[in-house]
Amino acid sequence: MAARIGGIKPLFSRTNNRFIRNSVVLFETGDNHALVFRRKKHMNPWKNSESEGSVEIEIGNRPLKISTGKLARFADGCAVAQIGDTSVMVTAVSKTKASSFASFLPLTVDYRLKAAAAGRIPMNHLRRERGPTDVEILTSRLIDRSLRPLFPAGYFHDTQIICNSLAVDGAHDPDIISINGASAALALSDIPWNGPIGAVRVGHVDGEFVINPTRLQMTRSKLNLVVAGSRKSNVVMLEASADNILMNDFCKGIKLGVKEIQQIILGIDKLAKTHAKDKREVEETFSVPQDITDAAREMAKDRLYEVFSDFSHHKFSRDRAVSDIRTECIEKLTETFADSDSQLIVEAFNKVVKETFRNIIFDEYRRCDGRTLTALRDINCEVDLYSPLHGSALFQRGQTQVLCTVTFDSIESAIRADPVTEIVRAMKEKNFMLHYEFPPYATNETGKMFASRRELGHGALAEKGIKAVIPDDFPFTIRLTSEVLESNGSSSMASVCGGSLALMDAGVPISAAVAGVAVGLVSKSDPENATNIADYRLMTDILGIEDYLGDMDFKMAGTKKGITALQADVKLPGLPLKIVMEAIQQATSGKKEILDIMNKTIKKARNNRKDNGPVCENLEVPISRRARFVGPGGYNIRKIRAQTGVTITQVDESNFSIFAPTPSAMNEAKEQIEELLKDDREMELEFGGVYTATITEIRDIGVMVKLYPTMTPTLLHNSQLDVRRVSHPSALGIETGQEISVKFYGRDPATGQMRLSRKVLMAPSTPALRNLGGRTTTPKTTTPPTSTS
């Protein structure tokens, strides 16, 4: 080891007369020693300008900027997307090894709309960022559904996409920016992915389509359509809510969105050419050998065909029959292919099930329950099931059964948006909500009762479908609950149908009845190009098994006139616009047929709400009587609520909204309100009139007086008692019960309190005195005491 130099002893061995200790380098040359502090290469901050890059794309007269290479460089891929002053950083990370026993892509998308990005402090107890809100969960699902179809088959590696809002300007919603940022992050990473994709929001403002409208424009838009697409103008995902927009206009919006998306894809491709990593090579985790598939097909194909051709089967009998065949075949295949992985054998059988099921639809144009491709299941509707409920309906479609109930409450029960959501979505409160519940017994299972991401998504879709027909001036907050009692396909669209029936039963004057239907797809790819669809079949009102074994779940809700909501989940890398347009047309036909059936039960909203329903009335209280009505600190209002259950809400300066859960409660509350206000209503005073006042209480600052027996005492201040300065009323010899003359000067415009004065009457000329007892006299002039101390 080298000798100690300058109090520093090198810790590494000697090599070519050079010692290295962290950032200290010791050079030794003869008797001369020099210490040089130098930062090692691995400790340098990453500063490589070549790794940074950006691209700017003009979308809807607004530039979309995507950059990479500056932030979060440890991630497999990272991109920052920006429109206006709203920026979102998206990272993509995927494990290099596949998850054990996984049979699907374990993709997780986490979208966070942080309060700090919007310039706000979280308003919770700890003032920290909260857990995911409903808006964040729904946006995460939106991003997931846009990305998932383009991952390669058999890629079952844990993958996580995190969308971190960096800045929010309040004009541009970060959700569209996040989808494009996630597409860029995956395209720039080494994760296998057959992208990129692009996404835009299409609005319809003042009769014109707008691409990526601002928050202000969205408040006037009749359409909120999110389109995600891939190359060749294919559609990957659709999500929309609309104000009963016509089908032709809706289709135009989709086509316009897909056209704009191609520019985003070209821009991401341009950035990826210079800054993308080489894609990692991953072996297909679950590639079933052909010999195992052939053996499974030979054993099970005919028996499966018999099961899927037996129209007497229902959900569970069909599942049991397929399960019996599965158990027997897997046992035989396990004996034959003893060296093969058991998961490969199961996957081979599942492949034969899917193939047999789909071939029946392709070859025979019929489905496993005997219906044609456009036929609906049997539908039955009932309303007014339980008299205590404000509104109720039971909707049965095949083996899907939904119970919907309506509850009215006061405007105070409306959902208030948190400050961040209010900035981004321009929503302050929501007085219509739909809560979707999917208990485990609906599919003959056991489990916990909680609102999963799936339930939130289905409930949000059903709420969009109905919200467009709810009147804006309805005096109550409406809570519509949809409980799925039996499920065999499209329970969210059944919730739309049942919810519409329940609202009409409750007497809500909706503009039109709403129905929803799901359309499915089975397709065959082109042998020469797997991304092209060679043949396909569309199915109306799909079963659960048709959704599971099919390629698309296309849900649409609306009235006979137009569309109110749409959601399309695609399992293929993309759908041609032709298929999307056909699906909309087929769903429109099915929707009209369902509405005809619903109209036989109840065609329009009841003229009157139920007798046991809530009552809402408006009460006008003059400003002068407002303090008396409200009471100190709102005491009177709280007292009425505690005794009657009636909620009183102030609308403006002189108007109050009174909500009562029942008519009897309203009558009881009215009696108490009349009692509060009747005192002031007994007497109208003349401005400038002189009245006889009775002193009821003496205080340090003045005396409390009443002009008539039923009046609430009001303050006559010391400054208005005499022409001289009065420090205490006792200095004037005033006593409780004494009558004095006062002049009335109206009421204070802010507080409504009477303005009285005795001082002005101390002048020599005194007008006639008005006694509210009914006689007019001239007051006697009394000489006040000389002492005013």
Secondary structure, DSSP 4 states (H G I P E B T S, - for coil): -PPPBTTB---SPPBTTEEEETTEEEEEETTEEEEEE---GGGSPP--GGG-EEEEEEETTEEEEEEESSS-TTSSEEEEEEETTEEEEEEEEEEEEEPTT--S--EEEEEE--TGGGT----STT-S--S--HHHHHHHHHHHHHHGGGSPTT--EEEEEEEEEEE--SSS-HHHHHHHHHHHHHHHSSS------EEEEEEEETTEEEES--HHHHTTEEEEEEEEEEGGGEEEEEEEEEEEE-HHHHHHHHHHHHHHHHHHHHHHHHHHHHHPPPPPP---TT---HHHHHHHHHHHHHHHHHHHH-TT--HHHHHHHHHHHHHHHHHHHHHHTTTS-HHHHHHHHHHHHHHHHHHHHHHHS--TTS--TTPPPPEEEEE---TTSSEEEEEEETTEEEEEEEEEE-GGGSEEPPHHHHHHH--SEESEEEEEE--GGGGT--------HHHHHHHHHHHHHHHTTS-TT-SSEEEEEEEEEE-SS-HHHHHHHHHHHHHHHHT---SS--EEEEEEEEEEE-SS-TTSEEEEEEEES--HHHHHHSSEEEEEEE-SS-EEEEEEEESSS-B-HHHHHHHHHHHHHHHHHHHHHHHTT--S--SS--TTS-EEEEEE--HHHHHHHH-GGGHHHHHHHHHH--EEEE-SSSEEEEEESSHHHHHHHHHHHHHHHHHHHT--PPTT-EEEEEEEEE-SSEEEEESSTTSPPEEEEGGGT-SS--S-GGGGT--TT-EEEEEEEEE-TTT--EEEESGGGGSS--PPEE-TTS-EEPPPP-PPPS---
